[in-house]
Amino acid sequence: MMREKNTSSEGYFVLLGFSNWPHLEVVLFVVILIFYLMTLIGNLFIMILSYLDAHLHTPMYFFLSNLSFLDLCYTTSSIPQLLVNLWGPEKTISYIGCMIQLYFSLALGTTECVLLVVMSYDRYAAVCRPLHYAVLMNPRFCHLLAVASWGSGFTTSALHSSFTFWVPLCGHRQMDHFFCEVPALLRLSCVDTSVNELTLLIMSSIFVLIPLILILSSYGAVARAVLRMKSTTALQRAFRTCGAHLMVVSLFFIPVICVYLQPPSGKSQDQGKFIALFYTVVTPSLNPLIYTLRNKDVGGAVRRLIGKKRPLHS
């Protein structure tokens, strides 16, 4: 087994991806490229605008900038490789490249789970504790929450990815997926992976189910507070902001639950690939649109930025 593992470690993996549908590869290449460009442009727009406009130097946009940077890194960890494989006949990735891809996809995915909890707490503090908001969400605490989110993701990924790659692999290197993901790697093992599957289920429960419960609890409290508001303007603003957050949470957590909260043998491999395609390609490109669409703060920041660029006329 160790000899087979070492043989794989010196070589490469073949990412079969969407080879079963060769007639769809060109279409998928164009569609995924469009979504990837949307992700780059949209998230860079949020990051740059939040940095340049002083009115957006608030906890909400600080965490939103973190989410935008995270989505940029998350898509870049897998999508360029996917585009290369869709375009050309070679569909390989080196063993080291697979390790790096697995580590960063796990780290960034876990970080996003924790960061979405932090963002829901920020909305809870803003709506339910408005008089204490500046104290609760002071800059030092916001930076501490961001560091904790990133630190928990990268630490957990280091443990889980090393545990996954320690599993002996079979002689063949064909991975029925478009990027290196834990369930796909476990299918290549020559031994019983029930311990790894149990570990994956436990880790997913900790970093998916618990954050989801905390997020829903926060927005439950927000909903009760919003319904008690007498100001129609404040009510609409709170619903608009929290509704955007909830939509982002739904687009991320539902596909992740479908992939990670069941054993690799418990679902169709083709189904798993298309679900993974959704949360690695579609969701990061939609997040900027969801947060900026009909957002008056962002619209005002854009107008102020354009106004600064206009020449002064006497």
Sequence and secondary structure as in RCSB ss.txt:
>XXXX:A:sequence
MMREKNTSSEGYFVLLGFSNWPHLEVVLFVVILIFYLMTLIGNLFIMILSYLDAHLHTPMYFFLSNLSFLDLCYT
TSSIPQLLVNLWGPEKTISYIGCMIQLYFSLALGTTECVLLVVMSYDRYAAVCRPLHYAVLMNPRFCHLLAVASW
GSGFTTSALHSSFTFWVPLCGHRQMDHFFCEVPALLRLSCVDTSVNELTLLIMSSIFVLIPLILILSSYGAVARA
VLRMKSTTALQRAFRTCGAHLMVVSLFFIPVICVYLQPPSGKSQDQGKFIALFYTVVTPSLNPLIYTLRNKDVGG
AVRRLIGKKRPLHS
>XXXX:A:secstr
 HHHHHHHHTSEEEE TTTT GGGHHHHHHHHHHHHHHHHHHHHHHHHHHHH GGG SHHHHHHHHHHHHHHHHH
HTTHHHHHHHHHSS  EEEHHHHHHHHHHHHHHHHHHHHHHHHHHHHHHHHHH GGGHHHHT HHHHHHHHHHHH
HHHHHHHHHHHHHHHTS B S  EESSSS  HHHHHTTBSS  HHHHHHHHHHHIIIIIHHHHHHHHHHHHHHHH
HHT   HHHHHHHHHHHHHHHHHHHHHHHHHHHHHSS GGGS HHHHHHHHHIIIIIHHHHHHHHHHTT HHHHH
HHHHHHHHHS    
